């Protein structure tokens, strides 16, 4: 599976985007698609700033898990 790069805003899958029952790292792109993010060693750092909803560019591999799009990140750049 090839890597993709998407840009949008970082946020909480529960508090901002309402796609999860608990807080989670997520991003929303311009067309409204919400991706949950698995950011490895940056997960905690990004969870700290998610509610500020910074602009973000994410590169990684997309999979569908339980009907939701999940990106296992290779890079995350806050803009």
C-alpha positions, 0 to 999 in steps of 0.5 A, a space after each residue: 500500500 502506497 503512502 498518501 499525504 493529506 493536509 487539514 486540521 488536527 483535532 480530537 476524534 471525540 470533542 471536535 469531530 464526533 466520530 469516536 466515543 472517547 478522545 483520540 487523535 484525528 484530523 479533518 481534511 477540506 472535503 470533511 473526511 476525518 482520519 484517525 491518526 496513529 502517530 507512534 512516538 509523537 502521539 502524546 505530543 500531538 494529543 497535547 495540542 489537538 484541541 488548538 486545531 492546528 493546521 497539519 500535513 500528514 504522510 502515512 498509510 491509510 487503512 479502514 478500521 471498524 468503518 473509520 479511516 486510520 492513518 499510520 503516520 510516517 510524518 506529521 508537520 504542524 503548519 
